[in-house]
Amino acid sequence: MKRKIGMIAVITAITLLLGALLGVLIEQKVNPTVEITAWECQGYEDSIVIGSLKVTEYAESPYNGTRFTPKNQEDLQAMIDMSPYYVGTISTHFSFSPTSGWLFYKDNNSYLLWRDETSGRYHLDNLFSDCVMNNDHFIFPTFVSSYFSVSQMEYAENSGYDLAQNAIYNWMNYDQAKVFYSIYDEDYVIFDDFNRIICVKGYSEYTKAVSSYPNIVLNFAESRIGCKTETGDIIYL
């Protein structure tokens, strides 16, 4: 009799254990724990993992970053606070769509974690801009996300619209941008306090390489954007 009771106890314990394990497996399938990642703007490769989080929805694209819905907000905030790459909060824009969120930094790249109010999903995106000039197409880290070209600048100017001013310089002044770029490597960014110019390295889409010197010119004094040649000349859009 005692042996029978003991066997029943063992079977019950195993059943409970299997049930618990099954519950965990179901939970992981329905609400998996995933790494929240994004790619770097120099070559579209994985660059940062800001943390892991239990989610109800998740998608990742090499060109769009991570899209997800956290299971609960408390875990999301804890992940942000614990991330070694967390810098602070920022207000910026993606192609003139005002956006606020949490700023992260790693290896000369800045990332924004933000919430899409329409869908309720969170996005982790690389903060960068595109610039087509001097017979090349450059991608460079910025505190906004915009696209610039000669044709765009000319069209905006003919329409009475200052594209560079509205896309870049209305969002941060020189001193604020200097703080933003101050965490970047010393050889990646140059600050010219007298002329209020910041130069940052751009990644060439044509050569698939980062410039050997800070070649993208952000002129805060004149609200202009340009490219510095190897001889030191500046070609403005």
C-alpha positions as CSV (number, residue, x, y, z in Angstrom):
1,M,0.0,0.0,0.0
2,K,2.8,2.4,0.9
3,R,4.6,1.5,-2.3
4,K,1.4,2.3,-4.3
5,I,1.0,5.6,-2.5
6,G,4.6,6.4,-3.2
7,M,4.2,5.6,-6.9
8,I,1.2,7.8,-7.1
9,A,3.1,10.7,-5.5
10,V,6.0,10.2,-8.0
11,I,3.6,10.2,-10.9
12,T,1.8,13.2,-9.6
13,A,5.1,15.1,-9.2
14,I,6.2,14.2,-12.7
15,T,2.8,15.2,-14.1
16,L,3.0,18.6,-12.4
17,L,6.6,19.0,-13.6
18,L,5.6,18.2,-17.2
19,G,2.7,20.6,-16.9
20,A,4.9,23.4,-15.7
21,L,7.4,22.7,-18.5
22,L,4.6,22.7,-21.1
23,G,3.4,25.9,-19.6
24,V,6.8,27.5,-20.0
25,L,7.1,26.2,-23.6
26,I,3.7,27.6,-24.5
27,E,4.5,30.9,-22.9
28,Q,7.8,31.1,-24.8
29,K,5.9,30.3,-28.1
30,V,3.2,32.8,-27.4
31,N,5.3,35.4,-25.6
32,P,8.9,34.7,-26.6
33,T,11.9,36.5,-25.1
34,V,13.8,38.1,-27.9
35,E,16.8,40.4,-28.4
36,I,16.0,43.9,-29.4
37,T,18.5,44.7,-32.1
38,A,19.2,47.2,-34.9
39,W,21.8,47.5,-37.7
40,E,24.6,50.0,-38.1
41,C,24.4,52.6,-40.9
42,Q,27.9,51.7,-42.2
43,G,27.0,48.7,-44.3
44,Y,23.6,47.7,-42.8
45,E,25.0,45.0,-40.5
46,D,23.8,44.0,-37.0
47,S,25.4,46.4,-34.6
48,I,23.5,46.7,-31.3
49,V,21.5,44.6,-28.9
50,I,20.0,47.0,-26.3
51,G,18.6,44.1,-24.3
52,S,16.2,41.1,-24.2
53,L,12.5,41.4,-23.7
54,K,9.3,39.2,-23.5
55,V,7.1,40.3,-26.4
56,T,3.7,39.5,-27.9
57,E,4.7,40.6,-31.4
58,Y,8.1,40.9,-33.0
59,A,9.6,41.5,-36.5
60,E,13.1,42.4,-37.7
61,S,14.4,43.8,-41.0
62,P,18.0,44.7,-41.9
63,Y,16.6,48.0,-43.3
64,N,13.9,48.8,-40.8
65,G,15.3,47.7,-37.4
66,T,13.2,45.9,-34.8
67,R,9.4,46.3,-34.4
68,F,7.9,44.8,-31.3
69,T,5.1,44.9,-28.7
70,P,6.3,44.3,-25.1
71,K,4.3,42.0,-22.9
72,N,4.4,44.7,-20.2
73,Q,5.7,48.2,-19.8
74,E,7.6,47.5,-16.6
75,D,10.0,45.1,-18.4
76,L,10.5,47.5,-21.2
77,Q,11.6,50.3,-18.9
78,A,13.8,47.9,-17.0
79,M,15.5,46.9,-20.2
80,I,16.1,50.5,-21.2
81,D,17.5,51.4,-17.8
82,M,19.8,48.4,-17.7
83,S,21.2,48.8,-21.2
84,P,24.9,49.8,-21.3
85,Y,24.2,51.7,-24.4
86,Y,21.4,54.0,-23.1
87,V,22.2,57.7,-23.4
88,G,18.9,59.5,-22.6
89,T,15.8,60.8,-24.3
90,I,15.6,62.8,-27.5
91,S,13.1,64.6,-29.7
92,T,13.8,64.3,-33.4
93,H,12.1,63.4,-36.7
94,F,12.0,60.7,-39.3
95,S,11.6,62.5,-42.7
96,F,9.7,65.3,-40.9
97,S,7.6,63.1,-38.8
98,P,8.2,64.4,-35.2
99,T,9.3,61.5,-32.9
100,S,10.4,61.3,-29.3
101,G,12.1,58.3,-27.6
102,W,15.1,56.8,-25.9
103,L,18.5,57.3,-27.4
104,F,21.2,54.6,-27.5
105,Y,24.8,54.8,-28.8
106,K,27.4,52.2,-29.9
107,D,30.4,52.3,-32.2
108,N,29.7,55.7,-33.9
109,N,26.1,54.9,-34.4
110,S,23.0,56.4,-32.6
111,Y,19.7,54.5,-32.2
112,L,16.2,55.6,-31.3
113,L,13.7,53.5,-29.5
114,W,10.3,55.0,-30.0
115,R,6.6,54.1,-29.9
116,D,4.3,54.3,-32.9
117,E,1.2,55.9,-31.5
118,T,-1.0,54.5,-34.4
119,S,0.0,50.9,-34.1
120,G,1.2,50.8,-30.5
121,R,4.3,49.0,-31.6
122,Y,7.8,50.0,-30.5
123,H,10.6,50.6,-33.0
124,L,14.3,50.5,-32.7
125,D,15.9,52.5,-35.6
126,N,19.3,53.8,-36.5
127,L,19.4,57.6,-36.6
128,F,21.1,58.5,-39.9
129,S,20.7,60.7,-42.9
130,D,21.4,60.2,-46.7
131,C,23.3,62.8,-48.7
132,V,23.9,62.6,-52.5
133,M,26.7,65.0,-53.5
134,N,30.2,65.2,-54.9
135,N,29.4,62.2,-57.2
136,D,28.7,59.9,-54.3
137,H,26.0,58.7,-52.0
138,F,26.8,59.1,-48.3
139,I,25.1,57.8,-45.2
140,F,26.1,59.4,-41.9
141,P,24.9,59.4,-38.3
142,T,22.8,62.3,-37.3
143,F,20.3,63.4,-34.7
144,V,17.5,63.4,-37.3
145,S,16.7,61.1,-40.2
146,S,16.5,62.9,-43.6
147,Y,17.6,62.7,-47.3
148,F,19.5,65.4,-49.1
149,S,20.4,65.9,-52.8
150,V,21.1,68.7,-55.2
151,S,17.8,68.3,-56.9
152,Q,15.9,68.2,-53.6
153,M,17.7,71.3,-52.4
154,E,17.0,73.2,-55.6
155,Y,13.3,72.1,-55.6
156,A,12.9,73.3,-52.0
157,E,14.7,76.6,-52.7
158,N,12.4,77.2,-55.7
159,S,9.5,76.5,-53.5
160,G,10.7,79.1,-50.9
161,Y,11.5,76.3,-48.5
162,D,14.8,76.0,-46.6
163,L,15.3,72.2,-46.6
164,A,18.5,72.1,-44.5
165,Q,17.2,74.5,-41.9
166,N,14.0,72.6,-41.4
167,A,15.5,69.2,-41.7
168,I,18.6,69.7,-39.4
169,Y,19.2,73.1,-37.8
170,N,15.7,73.7,-36.4
171,W,16.1,70.5,-34.3
172,M,19.5,71.3,-32.6
173,N,21.8,74.2,-32.4
174,Y,25.5,73.9,-32.6
175,D,26.1,73.5,-28.9
176,Q,23.3,70.8,-28.6
177,A,24.7,68.9,-31.6
178,K,28.2,69.1,-30.1
179,V,26.9,67.3,-27.0
180,F,25.1,64.7,-29.2
181,Y,28.4,64.0,-31.1
182,S,30.7,64.3,-28.1
183,I,30.4,60.5,-27.4
184,Y,31.6,59.6,-30.9
185,D,35.3,58.6,-31.5
186,E,37.6,61.6,-31.7
187,D,38.7,60.7,-35.2
188,Y,35.1,60.4,-36.3
189,V,33.9,63.9,-35.6
190,I,35.6,67.3,-35.8
191,F,34.2,70.4,-34.0
192,D,35.0,73.9,-35.3
193,D,33.7,76.2,-32.5
194,F,34.8,79.4,-34.2
195,N,32.9,78.7,-37.4
196,R,30.2,76.6,-35.7
197,I,30.8,73.7,-38.1
198,I,30.7,69.9,-37.3
199,C,32.2,67.4,-39.7
200,V,31.4,63.7,-39.4
201,K,32.5,60.7,-41.4
202,G,30.2,59.4,-44.0
203,Y,29.8,55.9,-45.4
204,S,30.0,55.7,-49.2
205,E,27.3,53.6,-50.8
206,Y,29.6,53.4,-53.9
207,T,32.9,52.3,-52.4
208,K,31.2,50.5,-49.4
209,A,33.7,52.1,-47.0
210,V,33.7,54.8,-44.4
211,S,35.6,58.0,-45.3
212,S,39.2,58.2,-43.9
213,Y,38.4,61.6,-42.5
214,P,35.3,63.5,-41.4
215,N,33.9,64.6,-44.7
216,I,30.2,65.5,-44.2
217,V,30.0,69.2,-43.2
218,L,27.2,70.5,-41.0
219,N,27.5,74.3,-41.1
220,F,25.3,75.6,-38.2
221,A,26.3,79.2,-38.7
222,E,25.0,79.2,-42.3
223,S,22.5,76.4,-42.1
224,R,24.2,74.5,-44.9
225,I,25.2,70.9,-45.6
226,G,28.2,70.0,-47.7
227,C,31.1,67.6,-48.4
228,K,34.7,68.2,-47.7
229,T,37.2,67.0,-50.3
230,E,40.6,65.6,-49.6
231,T,42.2,69.0,-50.4
232,G,40.0,70.6,-47.7
233,D,37.6,72.3,-50.0
234,I,33.9,72.2,-49.1
235,I,31.3,71.5,-51.8
236,Y,27.9,72.7,-50.5
237,L,24.5,71.5,-51.7
